[in-house]
Each structure stands twice: as C-alpha cells, then as structure tokens.
Amino acid sequence: MTGYIKLICVHPEHRREGIASGLLNLVEEKFKKEKVTRIRVFESYPNYYMPGLDPFYTEAVCFFERNGYKKFSDTSNLEAVLVNQNFDTAEEEEKLKIDKIDILRAEKHDFEEALKWTEVNFKAWISEVKNSFENNPISLYIAKKENEIIAFSAYETNNFGTGWFGPMGTTEKARGKGLGGILFKRCLGDMKKLGFQKAIIPWVGPIPFYMHYANSKVKRVFWRYEKLME
C-alpha cells in the first residue's frame, strides 16, 4: 500500500528548528500503523498541484533525501500557447467515420454512461469526469464507436479557472487511430474560445505527443521521490 505526503511547509522564520522533521516523523509513524509499505511525495490525484518535487526548491530536495527518500523518476508540466493556433479537426473526424467513430461533446444524458466507463477503464479520474459535467459548456469530449465510448478528454476539471487540460484516455483496443490528438485539440479549441491564452498540461508522460499537436513546451520539471518502509 502506498501513502502520500500531499504537502509539507514551515514558515521561513521557524525553519531549522526541527519542525518539519517532527511532522514527517508523525506522518511516517501513522503510515507504519496503517501498514503502508511505500511513501511518495506530493504526487496524488485527484489534485495535481505538484506531481513531485520542483528541484528549484533545493531545501525540500535536501530535506527528503536526508530523511531517506530516493528519486526514482521525473515528470513535467507542459504549456501550450493557444493564440494563433488552429485547432479545427473536421477533416480528421471525417476520416474516422469510415470506422464508424464519432467525436462528441458529452451531454447531460451521457453522465451515468461516462462515469461507468471511466470507473472500468480509468478509475483514478472519476472525480474529474464528474466535475466536467458541472461546467458550462460541459468540458468533456468523448469518442464513440457504434454508440460505445472508446476514448475521452476533458479540461477545467481541476484547479478551476487556471486553464488546466486533462485528463485524457483511450481504451487499449482503440489506440493508434489518432483519437487522442483529435480529442486534445477539441479541448484546446474550447479553451481558446473561452479566453484562455495558454493551457497547462500537467504530469506529462508523452512529451512528443503534446509537442506535435499543440507545440507544447516544458514549463516545469518535477522529481519524483519515494521511501520504502521497513
């Protein structure tokens, strides 16, 4: 079982007094009692405030490494400038009709189906899909083949008003058809119309994908840390 430290901070006037170490010890003891075998720093859905440690927070890097946490990976937040970009997907969507695939904005009657599908395929993102139905317009796009959802993308489901894209996912059997790129551009087109100048794409794995479709650039880098409990 994995436990997460969502955030830890100490007022600058009270640093180097052992306060952070004391707090960390309390958290680790609680995790031990709950049989947690691994502790990770910050990276915890459904909020993507920080998917790891920003290495420019040198004090935090030193603090966690001093307390036995080891870097095991890294990730990035990207930024796509929306102005002067064309996100029209009409031609690409027309080609999908050969495979009987339609790209649609979710409507209220899609709520239960979208939640059930997400629970089966991308359980971690249920709360965000739910949030998309609270927006006007609904900020969820779905790809359907013969009336069954096979992919989705969303925006403004987290950190509202800040221009965050995501989540997005495609079932394994539907990958390789270009659905991700179309769904991504559909969302960015909406965000542009809503007045956002930029879109933030958090916790990114496939950087080339986002660079290809929206000239997205790395904005922040995060180091991922964990500690294995004895």
C-alpha positions in Angstrom: 0.0 0.0 0.0 1.2 3.5 -0.9 0.8 6.6 1.3 1.2 10.1 0.1 2.6 13.3 1.6 0.4 15.9 0.0 2.3 19.0 1.2 4.7 20.0 4.0 5.9 23.5 4.7 7.3 25.6 7.6 7.3 29.4 7.9 10.7 30.8 6.9 11.1 32.3 10.4 10.9 28.9 12.0 13.0 26.7 9.8 16.0 24.7 11.1 14.1 24.1 14.3 13.3 20.5 13.6 9.6 21.2 13.0 9.5 19.6 9.5 11.3 16.6 10.8 8.9 16.3 13.7 5.9 16.5 11.4 7.4 14.0 8.9 8.1 11.5 11.8 4.5 11.8 12.9 3.2 11.1 9.4 5.6 8.1 8.9 4.6 6.6 12.3 0.9 6.9 11.3 1.7 5.2 7.9 3.5 2.4 9.7 0.5 1.7 11.9 -1.7 1.6 8.7 0.7 -1.0 7.1 1.8 1.5 4.4 4.9 0.0 2.6 5.8 2.9 0.4 5.6 6.7 0.8 5.6 9.1 -2.1 6.0 12.9 -2.1 3.2 15.2 -3.4 2.0 13.1 -6.4 -1.5 12.2 -5.5 -4.7 12.5 -7.5 -7.3 14.0 -7.9 -5.4 17.3 -7.5 -2.2 17.8 -9.5 -0.9 20.8 -7.5 2.6 19.3 -7.7 3.3 15.8 -9.2 6.7 15.7 -7.4 9.4 18.0 -6.0 10.4 21.0 -8.0 14.2 20.7 -8.0 14.5 24.5 -7.7 13.1 24.0 -4.1 16.6 22.9 -3.1 15.8 22.9 0.6 12.9 20.4 0.0 15.1 18.1 -2.1 17.8 18.1 0.6 15.2 17.5 3.4 13.6 14.5 1.8 16.9 12.9 0.7 18.3 13.4 4.2 15.2 11.5 5.5 15.7 8.5 3.3 13.7 9.4 0.3 15.1 8.5 -3.1 14.4 9.9 -6.6 13.0 7.2 -8.9 11.7 9.2 -11.8 10.7 12.6 -13.1 7.8 14.2 -14.8 6.8 17.6 -16.3 4.1 20.2 -16.7 3.8 21.5 -20.3 2.3 24.7 -21.5 0.6 25.3 -24.9 0.1 28.8 -26.1 -3.4 28.8 -27.6 -3.4 32.1 -29.6 -2.6 31.9 -33.3 -3.2 28.2 -33.4 -5.9 26.4 -35.4 -7.5 23.5 -33.6 -10.0 22.6 -36.3 -10.4 18.8 -36.5 -13.3 18.5 -39.1 -11.1 16.8 -41.7 -9.6 14.3 -39.2 -13.0 13.5 -37.8 -14.5 12.8 -41.3 -11.9 10.1 -41.8 -12.9 8.4 -38.6 -16.4 7.9 -39.9 -15.0 5.1 -42.1 -14.6 3.2 -38.8 -17.9 4.4 -37.5 -16.3 6.6 -34.9 -17.8 9.9 -33.8 -16.3 12.7 -31.7 -18.9 14.3 -29.5 -19.2 16.8 -26.7 -20.7 14.9 -23.7 -24.3 15.9 -22.9 -26.2 15.6 -19.6 -27.7 12.3 -20.6 -24.2 10.8 -21.0 -23.4 11.3 -17.3 -24.0 7.8 -16.0 -22.5 6.1 -19.0 -19.4 8.2 -18.8 -18.9 7.6 -15.1 -19.4 3.8 -15.5 -16.9 3.7 -18.4 -14.4 5.7 -16.5 -14.7 3.5 -13.5 -13.9 0.5 -15.6 -11.1 2.0 -17.6 -9.6 4.9 -15.7 -10.8 4.7 -12.1 -8.4 7.4 -10.8 -10.2 10.0 -13.0 -13.8 9.5 -11.9 -14.0 12.7 -9.8 -12.6 14.8 -12.7 -15.0 13.4 -15.3 -17.8 14.1 -12.8 -16.5 17.7 -12.5 -16.6 18.2 -16.2 -20.4 17.9 -16.2 -20.6 20.9 -13.8 -19.1 23.2 -16.4 -21.0 25.2 -19.0 -20.4 24.0 -21.6 -19.7 20.5 -20.4 -15.9 20.2 -20.7 -15.8 16.6 -21.7 -15.4 15.2 -25.2 -16.0 11.5 -26.0 -15.2 9.3 -28.9 -17.9 6.7 -29.6 -17.9 3.7 -31.9 -21.3 2.2 -32.6 -22.6 4.0 -29.5 -19.9 2.8 -27.1 -17.4 5.2 -25.5 -13.8 4.3 -26.5 -11.9 7.4 -25.6 -12.3 10.8 -23.8 -10.6 14.1 -23.0 -11.5 16.9 -20.6 -10.4 20.3 -19.4 -11.2 22.6 -16.5 -11.8 19.6 -14.2 -9.1 20.5 -11.7 -7.7 23.8 -10.4 -10.6 25.6 -12.0 -10.0 28.9 -13.8 -6.3 28.3 -14.4 -6.5 26.6 -17.8 -5.6 23.0 -17.0 -6.1 20.4 -19.6 -6.9 16.8 -18.7 -7.5 14.0 -18.0 -7.5 12.1 -21.3 -7.5 8.4 -22.1 -8.2 5.8 -24.8 -9.1 2.2 -24.3 -6.3 -0.1 -25.5 -8.2 -1.6 -28.4 -8.9 1.8 -29.8 -5.4 3.2 -29.7 -3.4 4.0 -32.9 -6.4 5.7 -34.6 -5.4 9.3 -33.8 -8.3 9.8 -31.3 -6.0 11.3 -28.7 -4.8 14.1 -30.9 -8.4 15.0 -32.1 -9.8 15.0 -28.5 -6.9 17.0 -27.3 -7.4 19.7 -30.0 -11.1 19.8 -29.4 -10.4 20.7 -25.8 -7.8 23.3 -26.6 -10.2 24.8 -29.2 -12.8 25.2 -26.4 -10.3 26.8 -24.0 -9.2 29.3 -26.7 -12.8 30.3 -27.3 -13.3 30.7 -23.5 -10.5 33.3 -23.5 -7.6 31.2 -22.1 -4.3 32.3 -23.6 -2.4 29.2 -22.5 -3.2 25.6 -21.5 -1.3 23.8 -18.7 -0.9 20.1 -19.4 0.2 18.5 -16.0 2.0 15.4 -15.1 3.0 14.5 -18.7 4.4 11.3 -19.9 4.5 11.5 -23.8 6.0 15.0 -24.3 6.4 14.5 -28.1 2.6 13.8 -28.4 1.7 17.2 -27.0 4.6 19.0 -28.8 3.3 17.5 -32.1 -0.4 18.6 -31.7 0.0 22.0 -30.0 3.7 22.9 -30.0 3.5 22.4 -26.2 6.7 23.2 -24.3 8.1 22.0 -20.9 7.2 24.6 -18.3 8.1 22.9 -15.1 10.0 19.8 -14.1 9.4 17.7 -11.1 11.5 15.0 -9.4 9.5 12.0 -8.0 10.6 10.7 -4.6 9.6 7.7 -2.6 10.7 5.9 0.6 10.2 2.2 1.1 9.2 1.4 4.7 10.9 -1.3 6.6 
